[in-house]
């Protein structure tokens, strides 16, 4: 039965990919597929995850480079999914909300760029259609969203899909088949996205429109296993909106996750407020590096931390300690010391003269 289901999945994926039969890239939440004559690379992936305990939403935006006029992206999901275009303004809102706090640290003694060690000058500063099919082959929904042709897939009729694979003559790599097998065993479903610009001659490059994927889930999970196929180090950036501060349960083969922001936000309007449901929500921003993608051993499952401790990064600017008018404190201190030394020397000399005069008078 497992072999039949795996055959089902390969048939569905092959149908969505069409001629794109050379899976060569992986990204933080899925696999990117292109043909052998072109290349595409995910330069950056930013994801926003909203989880209310029952429903999970993932808004993803890719920044890609290369010369591919089309590609396909495959993402496993634990439940029946809906897909729509996201609003790119959300990422600007999050960037502003999580911007590091700027602080100033003062130092006493002058450094290389300060007077008298410097001169005082500052440094310059048309999509090809998907293969046809009927609901019996497990395609439960298909939408054209901008430059994306989106299919939502299930594994309900292995025999029909096996025949579909044979009749279309498509194959995928053995490695991808091995990597998706755990999802097949867990009876996950799949979102297959065909990235094909409608403008003739256009290639996939730069920031793509974000996609918003929604599915029911009683746990917060972020699919990562397919990133094992990546040939270069991977990085993950997540904005997590939930009732509490969240953290990955394990490293899943990467470096220790780093929290770059944690705190309650209350967006009043706009796409972020819409995703948050119009109410205050706890935002956790997490970064993680995967220097050896082959060591990734599962998907991220996130859990609430023991306490909702807030955190914000700080960026420090070092400045010379000055007083009103910009006079360096060290200069005033040195001047005061010199005046004190001069006064002490004058007092000492005067005292000596007075003692010498007193001895002369006594003689």
C-alpha positions in Angstrom: 0.0 0.0 0.0 2.8 2.4 0.9 4.4 1.8 -2.5 1.1 2.5 -4.3 0.7 5.8 -2.3 4.3 6.8 -3.1 3.6 6.1 -6.8 0.5 8.3 -6.5 2.5 11.2 -5.1 5.1 10.9 -7.9 2.4 10.9 -10.5 0.8 14.0 -9.1 4.0 15.9 -8.8 5.1 14.9 -12.2 1.8 16.1 -13.6 2.3 19.5 -12.0 5.9 19.8 -13.0 5.5 18.7 -16.6 8.8 19.0 -18.4 10.4 20.3 -15.2 11.9 17.0 -14.3 15.2 17.9 -12.6 14.7 18.8 -9.0 17.9 20.7 -8.1 17.1 23.1 -5.4 15.6 23.1 -1.9 14.3 26.0 0.2 13.2 26.4 3.7 9.7 25.1 3.2 9.6 22.9 0.1 11.5 21.9 -3.0 12.1 24.0 -6.2 12.1 22.1 -9.5 13.4 23.4 -12.9 14.5 21.8 -16.1 18.1 20.7 -17.0 18.8 23.6 -19.3 18.0 26.5 -16.9 18.8 27.3 -13.4 17.1 29.0 -10.5 18.2 29.7 -7.0 16.4 30.9 -3.9 18.5 33.8 -2.7 16.2 34.5 0.3 13.0 33.1 1.7 10.9 34.9 4.3 7.9 33.3 6.0 5.3 34.5 8.4 3.4 31.8 10.3 0.1 32.5 12.1 -1.2 29.8 14.4 -4.3 30.1 16.7 -4.2 26.5 18.1 -6.6 25.2 15.4 -5.6 26.8 12.1 -2.1 27.5 10.6 -1.4 30.1 8.0 2.0 30.5 6.2 2.7 33.5 4.1 5.9 33.0 2.0 7.9 35.2 -0.3 10.8 34.1 -2.4 13.6 36.2 -3.8 15.1 34.2 -6.7 17.9 34.5 -9.2 18.8 32.6 -12.4 17.5 32.4 -15.9 14.6 30.0 -15.6 11.4 31.1 -17.4 9.4 28.6 -15.3 9.8 26.3 -12.4 7.7 24.4 -9.9 7.6 24.4 -6.1 6.3 21.6 -4.0 5.3 21.9 -0.3 3.8 19.2 1.9 1.1 20.2 4.4 -0.5 18.2 7.2 -4.1 19.0 6.1 -6.4 20.2 3.4 -5.0 23.6 2.2 -6.3 26.7 0.6 -4.0 29.0 -1.3 -4.3 32.7 -2.2 -2.0 35.6 -3.0 -0.5 37.3 0.0 0.1 41.0 0.5 3.8 42.0 0.3 3.3 45.0 2.5 3.2 42.6 5.5 6.9 42.0 5.3 7.6 45.8 5.5 5.4 46.0 8.6 7.3 43.2 10.3 10.7 44.6 9.3 9.7 47.9 11.0 8.3 46.2 14.1 11.3 44.1 14.7 13.9 46.7 13.8 16.8 46.7 16.4 16.7 49.4 19.1 19.4 51.9 18.5 21.4 52.8 21.6 24.5 54.9 22.2 27.5 53.9 24.2 30.1 56.5 25.2 33.8 56.1 25.6 36.2 58.4 27.4 39.6 58.4 25.6 39.8 59.4 21.9 40.1 56.8 19.3 41.6 56.7 15.8 38.8 58.8 14.2 38.7 61.4 17.0 40.7 64.6 17.4 43.7 64.8 17.8 44.2 61.5 15.8 42.1 62.6 12.8 41.6 65.7 10.7 38.0 65.9 11.9 36.5 65.0 8.5 33.9 62.2 8.6 33.9 59.2 6.2 31.8 59.4 3.1 29.3 57.7 3.6 2.3 33.3 -20.4 2.1 30.2 -18.4 2.0 26.8 -20.0 -1.1 24.9 -18.8 -0.9 22.0 -16.4 -1.4 18.6 -17.7 -5.2 17.8 -17.8 -6.8 15.5 -15.4 -10.0 14.6 -13.6 -10.7 14.6 -9.9 -10.1 10.9 -9.8 -6.4 11.6 -10.1 -6.4 13.5 -6.8 -6.3 17.2 -7.9 -8.8 18.7 -5.5 -8.3 22.3 -6.5 -6.5 24.5 -9.0 -6.2 28.3 -9.2 -4.3 30.8 -11.3 -2.9 33.4 -8.9 -0.8 36.0 -10.7 2.3 34.3 -12.1 1.4 31.1 -10.1 -0.6 28.1 -11.3 -1.5 26.4 -8.0 -2.8 22.8 -7.6 -3.9 21.2 -4.3 -3.4 17.5 -4.2 -4.5 14.4 -2.3 -3.6 10.7 -2.3 -7.0 9.1 -2.8 -6.8 7.0 -6.0 -3.3 5.4 -6.5 -4.3 3.3 -9.5 -5.7 6.3 -11.5 -2.6 8.3 -10.7 -0.2 5.5 -11.6 -1.9 5.3 -15.0 -1.7 9.0 -15.3 2.1 8.9 -14.7 2.6 6.2 -17.3 0.5 7.9 -19.9 2.4 11.2 -19.5 5.8 9.7 -19.3 7.1 11.8 -16.4 9.7 10.8 -13.8 11.2 12.5 -10.8 14.5 11.7 -9.1 14.9 8.8 -6.8 16.1 11.1 -4.1 13.0 13.3 -4.1 10.9 10.2 -4.0 12.8 9.1 -0.9 12.5 12.5 0.8 8.7 12.7 0.3 8.1 9.2 1.6 7.8 10.2 5.3 5.0 12.6 4.3 3.3 9.9 2.3 3.4 7.6 5.4 1.9 10.4 7.5 -0.9 10.9 4.9 0.0 14.6 4.4 -1.3 16.5 1.4 0.6 18.7 -1.0 0.6 22.1 -2.6 2.2 22.1 -6.1 2.9 25.6 -7.5 3.9 26.2 -11.1 5.8 29.5 -11.3 5.4 30.7 -14.9 5.3 34.4 -15.7 2.5 35.3 -18.1 4.7 37.9 -19.9 6.4 36.3 -22.9 10.2 36.1 -22.4 10.2 37.0 -18.7 12.4 34.9 -16.4 11.9 34.3 -12.7 14.1 36.8 -10.9 13.8 39.1 -7.9 11.0 39.1 -5.4 8.0 37.0 -6.3 4.5 37.7 -5.1 3.9 36.1 -1.7 1.6 33.1 -1.3 -0.7 32.6 1.7 -1.4 28.9 2.5 -4.0 27.9 5.2 -4.7 24.5 6.7 -6.1 23.0 9.9 -3.5 21.9 12.4 -3.6 21.2 16.1 0.2 21.8 16.3 2.4 24.4 14.8 4.6 22.7 12.3 6.9 24.2 9.6 7.9 21.7 6.9 11.7 21.6 6.5 12.6 18.0 5.6 12.9 18.6 1.8 15.7 21.1 2.5 17.9 18.1 3.0 18.4 18.1 -0.8 20.1 21.5 -0.9 23.7 21.5 -2.0 24.6 24.8 -0.3 24.1 26.1 3.3 20.5 27.1 4.0 19.1 29.8 6.3 15.6 30.0 7.8 13.9 33.2 8.9 10.5 32.9 10.6 8.0 35.4 11.9 5.7 33.4 14.2 2.3 34.9 15.4 0.7 33.0 18.2 -0.8 33.4 21.7 2.6 33.0 23.3 6.3 33.2 22.6 7.3 30.2 20.5 10.4 28.2 20.1 11.5 25.2 17.9 11.3 21.9 19.9 14.6 20.7 18.4 17.4 22.0 16.1 16.5 19.4 13.4 20.2 19.3 12.4 20.9 23.0 12.2 22.6 25.5 14.4 20.9 26.8 17.6 17.9 28.9 16.6 18.3 32.6 17.5 15.4 34.8 18.6 15.8 38.3 17.1 12.5 39.7 18.5 9.9 38.7 21.0 6.9 40.7 22.1 3.2 41.5 21.9 2.1 43.6 18.9 -1.2 45.1 18.1 -1.4 46.1 14.4 -4.3 48.3 13.9 -4.9 47.8 10.2 -3.3 46.4 7.1 -2.3 42.9 6.0 -0.5 42.1 9.3 -3.6 43.0 11.3 -5.7 40.9 9.0 -3.4 37.9 9.5 -3.4 38.5 13.3 -7.2 38.5 13.3 -7.4 42.1 14.4 -6.3 41.4 18.0 -3.0 41.7 19.9 -0.7 38.7 19.3 2.7 37.6 20.4 5.3 37.9 17.7 8.5 35.8 17.8 11.1 36.3 15.1 13.5 33.3 14.7 16.7 32.9 12.6 18.5 29.6 12.1 21.4 28.4 9.9 21.9 25.0 8.3 25.5 24.8 7.3 25.1 21.1 6.3 21.6 20.7 4.9 22.0 16.9 4.6 21.8 16.7 8.4 18.2 18.1 8.5 16.3 15.2 10.0 12.7 16.4 10.2 10.2 19.3 10.2 10.2 22.1 12.7 7.5 21.7 15.4 7.2 24.9 17.5 6.0 25.0 21.1 5.2 27.7 23.6 8.1 28.8 25.9 7.7 28.6 29.7 7.4 32.4 29.9 6.5 35.1 27.4 9.7 37.1 28.0 10.0 40.0 25.6 13.2 40.6 23.7 14.5 43.2 21.3 18.0 43.4 19.7 20.0 46.5 20.3 22.5 48.1 17.9 25.1 50.2 19.7 26.7 53.4 18.3 29.9 54.3 20.0 30.4 58.1 20.7 33.1 60.1 22.4 31.9 61.4 25.7 31.3 65.2 25.4 29.6 68.0 27.3 27.7 71.0 26.1 29.1 72.4 22.9 30.7 69.1 22.0 33.8 69.6 24.1 35.4 66.2 24.9 35.3 65.3 28.6 38.7 63.8 28.4 40.1 67.2 27.2 38.5 69.0 30.1 39.7 66.3 32.5 43.3 66.6 31.2 43.1 70.4 31.3 41.8 70.2 34.9 44.6 67.8 35.8 47.2 70.1 34.3 45.8 73.1 36.0 45.8 71.2 39.3 49.4 70.1 38.8 50.4 73.7 37.9 48.6 75.0 41.0 50.3 72.4 43.1 53.7 73.2 41.7 53.1 76.9 42.2 52.0 76.3 45.8 55.0 74.1 46.4 57.4 76.7 45.0 55.8 79.5 47.0 55.9 77.4 50.1 59.6 76.8 49.6 60.3 80.5 49.0 58.4 81.4 52.2 60.4 78.8 54.3 63.6 80.0 52.8 62.7 83.7 53.6 61.8 82.7 57.1 65.2 81.0 57.7 67.0 84.1 56.4 65.1 86.4 58.7 65.9 84.1 61.6 69.6 84.2 60.9 
